[in-house]
Amino acid sequence: MATTVDLEKQDALPRTQPDDDSSVERDSPSAVDIGDAQVGAIRESNGILRFLAGVEKRIDKVTKFEAMGVERVPEDKRQPPQKINMLLFWFSLLFSPTLIPIGMLGPIFGLSVNVSIILTVFATIIGSTVPAFTATLCPPTGLRQIAVARYSLGIWGAKLCSVLNIIVNIGYATIASIVGGQLLRAVSGGSLPLVVGIVIVVVVAFVISFFGYAIIHHYERYAWFFAFILICVLWGQSAKYFTPTPGLNLDTGIDYSGGCLSYFAVIFGVCCSWCPIAGDYYVHYPVKTSKWLVFGLTYFGLVIPTIFVGILGNYFGGIISANEDLANLYNSEGVGALILSTMSPPVGWGKFACIIFVLSFLGNVIANIYSSALSIQLLGKHFIAVPRFVWCAFLSAATFALAYGGRNVLETIINNLLSMLGYWTLAFAEILFIEHFWFRPRLGGYDVTAWQDQKRMPWGLAGTASLLIGIGFSFLGMAQTWYIAPAAKKIGLYGGDVGDELTLVSVLIAYPILRTLEIKYIGR
């Protein structure tokens, strides 16, 4: 009998306590994912895959690392971490200097520090609701985040999301690797090449991501604490360099409005872009885990560090606007040297602090490599047949290659990448939201054993078309260094990014209509 999870009946809205008569059916021996046997057959038919699977099993016996990849986690096989990890996990990812160069973009866009702070707060508060919602879908189903998307976008549409998710994750990992490498170079006084610093960050991140879910949760639970203390110290020590005119806007009029819209889009994109991976780390929590608890811990886990470090980045943006010497240092040596220069004394304490900061970057790189490996496996059963640790190695190499190539253009990478991330992830989450609250209750919930079965999954025509429509409309409103859309051109000299707003409206109109037609004529 197929196991069905009716999330809507279980929680029409998130609750603090799950009901005892929840409609979640327990997994039974007959409830077998149809794709598991096919994946096993693929492995057995290929000598290389058999060898890699054997290596995986031998490593598992010695180290107890996570041999499981993207497969669904049945309730009787779950090993849940402590619930507080849903908060601390995000602390470890975000209590790091990674967000400092992102926050610096506000003043770089011509905005005052004060206005940048206001935009950072509001964009974070709004944007963080998106991954907090998508995370609630994974404990009841035992499926990773992109796998849940198959119930609205179909198997092939979810593959497109997997590709986009890989781009997002490796983009973030690249940024973190570059900034971490810059810090190591600054600590060494320039004797350590930036390339070597990047290698150190990527290799250590690969080793931890290699061991999987349990080790990542253990690492992320504690890694944030020392970085948080040091960021508090950095706040205090860098305050003497803060601009004396935090209310001064370099741009005025329509140019000022354009800068506000573009910076808001960047911060919103930073927060929203976690939604394709947020639930990947919750699949071991029990089916009846309160959805309000999942939502709340995830939300505050994102909001608190993003605002805390993002505002510090706003002030650092003001520093390079007001201090010519530090601006020259930033332009020549990067944000790592800028951070080190504000810490006293820079030789002893500053170098120690920067080394701890480098460790904090690892949490970001680890999560992105791990989730990207899962996204690769969702491209098809042949990809699932390849052990996850192989994909982690491949993605680590790709991260290094991209960080090496972009090591001297970090600001451009951040500006072009992060605001674009918000477009597709917003469309992705909006489709999941509408499907979950409107269509799934009318279709009987989620048949969790069907997630690899094309005959039972939706075709995904409505979801994929709506996703593409949302992305297409975003190109009418985006403002990037390489392209300013027609709608954005009307808002200032450099354009004002309204891609998120156009994406939101277009998907909200398109998906309900197209999904209704898909169900009517196809039946699922």
Phi, psi and omega in degrees: 000134180291139178273123183245133176249109177268089184296327183291321178286327179294319180210093175300321168228153180305141182237158178282333179228129178287150179283147177292332182264032179306146182278007177289120178273140180289150177292138178240164181303332182277349182274080185250132176298129187296333183278344184299315180295323180293320177297317178299320179295322178297317180296318183290335183275353184235125183297320180295316180294324176297317179297314180296321177296322177294318176300317180301316181294320180293319178296321181297320180296324184277316190252346184060036177281169184282108177280338181292144175254241185272000183303150177295142180260107178296157185297325183283355179247009183278142178234080190290134170289175175295146185297330180297341178299335178295338174269311186291331177304314181286329175302316182293326179288325194248342173279071179207163180292002179305324183279350181296308179296336177288314177296332179296339183295333179303299176297327177297328177282003178093009180268153174289163177298318182298314179294320178300320179296315180300315180294322177300315182295309185289321178295324179290315180300319181283312185295329183288343176295334185292302178293332178297323177290310185299330180297332183290347184277345190270319177302318180294329184264334186074014182253150175290165191299313181291329177296323177298327181295342178298336181284352176237324182260356182075172182295317183285323176295323178293331176296321175299318177297324178299316180297313179297322180295321177298317179299316178300307186296314181290331174298313177296316180298324178296314179300312181297323180292321179294312181295320176298318177296322178297320178295317179297320177296319180296319179298323182281358183073021179094354182284334178269118179300147179303322181299318180294321177299318178296318179301316181300313181299313185293318183295314180296320178297320179298317182300317181287318179295332178303321186278346167093200194306306187295314181295320179300315180296320178296316181296311185292337181293327185248341190294335186287333195297308184292323177296321179298315179300316182291326177293324174299317177296319179298321175305310184293317185284331181275350185301328182292345179263354183300147181299139177284353181234067184293346180265005184274120174265130178283332178254155178223168174063222184292330177295322177297316179298319178297319178297321178298313181297318182291318180291321176302318180297323179296309182293319177300318179297322177301312182289314185294329188290351175282348188296330179285352180235353189305316183279353181302333186259011182243005188290344179268354177286149184300155180304321186273011177304130182304129179289330174295322179295314178300313180299311185295313181294320178294316182299308182288332174296331176274314188293312188299305181290327181296316178291316184298313182277326180298319178294322175300320175298323175301316179293323177294326174297323176292328179299311183286344175280332186253342185241108185294321181296314180290330176295319178294321177298317179298316182293330183266325187245346178095178185292333178298314178294324178297315179298313181299322184292338181270356183261139184237136346285143184292337185283310183266287183300315183300318181291320177299315181298320181293325177296318176296322177299321179300319177298327180290332177293334184299322181303319179293312182294319180302308183298321182290321177292316181299310182291328177295322177298320177295321179295323177297318180297332180284359177286345178162168183295327178294328178286326176294326182295336176279126183303148184300324184296333177293316179293325176299319178295316179299316182289327176296318177296320179295320178298315178298316182299317180290320178295322177296316181289330184253016188295338183256004182227044185300315183300320179294319178300313182298312184298315184282326186279309194292318180292327178291332181297325183297332185296301186287326180291327175295315178298318179302309182292324180295320177296315178297322181296311181295317180299316185292314187270341183247311188269319184300319178300330181275348179254004177092014177092205185250114173279096191287347176272358185260005192293343176251009185255107181300331182288339181250341177283155173300154174296328178085011181297317181293313182295315181294317179298318180294321177299314180292324176297315179299316178295319179298316179293331178297330179289347175274347184233359183284153175228101181239166178295333183263348181200128174243117186289162182305314181292324181289329182299334183281356185242076174093169183298320182260004179086155176238123187285115176238024181297321180296317181297318179292323177298313182302311184291317184295318179290322179299328178276316190286313190295313180301321180292310184292322181291322176299317178293321180297315179294321182296316187263337181252329175095359179203000000 
